[in-house]
Amino acid sequence: MWQLFQFPLCPFSRKVRLLLSEKGVAYELERENPWEGRDEFFALNPAGRTPVLRDAEKGIVLVDSQAICEYFEETVDRAPMIVGTAVNRAEIRRLVALFDENFYHDVTYPLLNERMKKRLFLRAPPDSRLLRDAMRLANEHLDYIDWLIDTRPWLAGAQMSLADLAAAAQISVADYLGGIDWSGHEQTRGWYSVFKSRPSFRPLLAERMDVIQPPKHYADVNA
């Protein structure tokens, strides 16, 4: 069976977990805190980042969330997530990159650094200016998602795709850390509520990251 090395607030691991669940691929979770720098983990991924997916029996190790997702797109027919014409597939990949790169660097990473890393490892208070900047940029990203939802049934087109999984993974971590102000974003909030109701998403909502607790609305599928 596949083993997924991850920690609860890794947005890229969440993207992979959503994809595997939607495709019906069985896997076991292996808690991995990359900041601990375990030699055994660096042997799997010299970059020292999650997620890493391993099938020990087959001798397969997959690294990088996008590479992992593309692997299962090529090997599992169920619930395809990069679909449509070549133009539509390019749009899906564009949006995945937008969320994996821009949203992560603008919003998710600073929230993780200020509200998780500083609290758990540095025993230091968060920088309120950096938190305000992250929340301001989150609002701008949600404005764009609002526009996408106004013009399409799903973020990249007529059906759910890897773009939706990537966006939901990043937003869920930011929301857990209190970095999302949903006021004025009814389109995105409605889309995200639908996502929160999916069986693939429920295990994510149930997980908690050590002493850091999410806002009350976090696991509420109607919020």
N, C-alpha and C positions, 0 to 999 in steps of 0.2 A: 504493500500500500504506500501511496505517496505520503511523505512527511513534509509539512510546511513549517519552516523555521521563521518565526515572526514574533512581534510583541503587539499588545492590543491596540495601541494608537499609531501603528505604522500604516499610513494611508495606502501605500503601494501593496502591502500584504492584504489589506482590505479589498482592494481591487481584484487581486488574484482569488481571494476567498469567494467573492461574489461570482466571479466567472466560473470557478470550479463548481459551486453549488448550483448555478443556473444550468450547467452542462451535466449535472449528476455525477461528477467525478468524486469518488471517495478519497478522503485524506485525513490525516491526523495532525493536530496542532502540536508544535514543539515550541515552547517559550524560549525565545532568544533575545537577550538584551545586548545589542551590538556594542553598546558603550562599555561592556565588561571586557571586550577584546579576547574572548576565548580562542586559544590556538586551534581547537577543533573546528570552530566556526570559520576562522580564516582559511583553514584548509579547504573548506567547501566553497568559500567566496573570498578571494584575496582582497576584495574591496571592503569587506567587513560590513556589508549592508544587507538588510532584509528587504524583500523576501528571498529565501532559497527553498527550492522544492527538490526533494530527493526521493528516488525509489531505490532503496539499497539493494533489493533483490535483482533489479535489472542493471544496477550500476549507472543510473542516470542522475545527474545533478543539473538542475536548471536554475539560472541566476538572472535577475532583473525582471521586474514585473511585466514589462511589455514583451520581452522575449518569451516569458512563461505563457502569457496570454496568446501570443501568436502560435506557440507550439500547440496549444490545445485547440485553437481554431483550425489548425492543419490536421489534427489527429482525431478529433471528436466531432462528429457531424451534428449532434444534438445542439439545439439553441445557438445557432451561429450568431456571432456578435460583430463581425466585420463583413457586411453584406451589401448587396446592391450593385449598381454599375461601378465602373472604375472611378468615376467622379465622386460617387457617394462613399466609396471605401476611402478615398483620399480625404473626404470631409470628416469621416469618423476618426481617422488617424490624426488629422489636424486638431480636432477638439481634444482627443486623448492627450496629445502633446501640450495643449493649452492648459489643461488641468494638472497634468503631471509635472509640468515645468513652471508655468506662470503662477497658477493658483498656489502651488506648493511653496514656491519661493516668496510670494507676496504675503500669503496668509498662513498656511499650515505650519511651515517651518518656524517662523518667528513665534507663533503661539506655542508650539512644542518646546522651543528653546526657553521662552520666558516662563511658561506655566508648568512645564514638566521638568526639564533639565535643571533649571535653576533651583527649583523647589526640592527635587529629590537628591541631587548630587552636589550642587554648589552651596546649598543652604542659604541662598541669597534671594532677596525680593525681586519680583519682575520689574522691568523698566516700563513704566506706564506710557511713556511716549511711543515705544515700539509696539505696545499693545494697541494703542489708539491708531497708529499707522496701519497695523494689520487689519483692524476692524474696518477702517475706512476703505482699504483696498478690497476687503471682502465684499463690502457694499457695492463697489464698482463691478466686481465679478458677477454678483447676483443681478445687477442691472442687465448685464449682457445675457445671462441665462434667462431672465424674464423675456428679453427680446426673442431669444431662440424659441422659447415655449409659445410665444405669441404667433410665431410663423411656422411652427412645425409640430406634429404630434409628439415627437421625442426630440432629444437635443440635436441629433444629426439627420433626422428624416422621419420616414413613415413608421419605423419600428424601433424598439429598444436595441441599443447597440453598446459596444464597449465604451463609447463616449459617455453614456449615462452611468455606467459602472464606475468609470474613472472620476466623474464629477461627484457622484454620491459618496465615494470613498473619501475624497478630500473634504467635502462638506461635513461629513459625519464626524471626522476628527476635529475640525474647527468648531463644530457645534458642541461636541463633548467638552471642549476647552473654553466654552463661553464666548467664542469669537464671532458668532453670527447674530446680527440683529435682523429678525425676520420682518419687522415692520416695513410696509411698503413693497414687499416682495411676494405678493399673493400667488403669482404664477409659479415662481420657484418653490414656494412653500407647498403648494398643491402637488406639484410634480414629486417633490421629496417625500411628502406624506404617502403617496402611492408607493414609492420605493421602499419606505420603511415598513410597509405592510407585506412585502414579499417574503416568502419563507427563507430565501437566501440571505435576507438582511437581518432577520430577527436575532440570530446568534451574535451579531456584532453589537446590537443594542443591549444585549444582556451582559457583555463583558465590562469589566472595570479595571482601571490602571492604578494599582496600588492605592495610595492614600488620596488620589485625585478623584473627586466625584463630579459627575456632569450636572448641568442644570436639570431642574425637575421635568422640563418639557422634552428632554433628550430622547427618552424611550417611548414617549407618547405618540402613537401612530396618527393620532388626530391633531397633533400640535404642529 
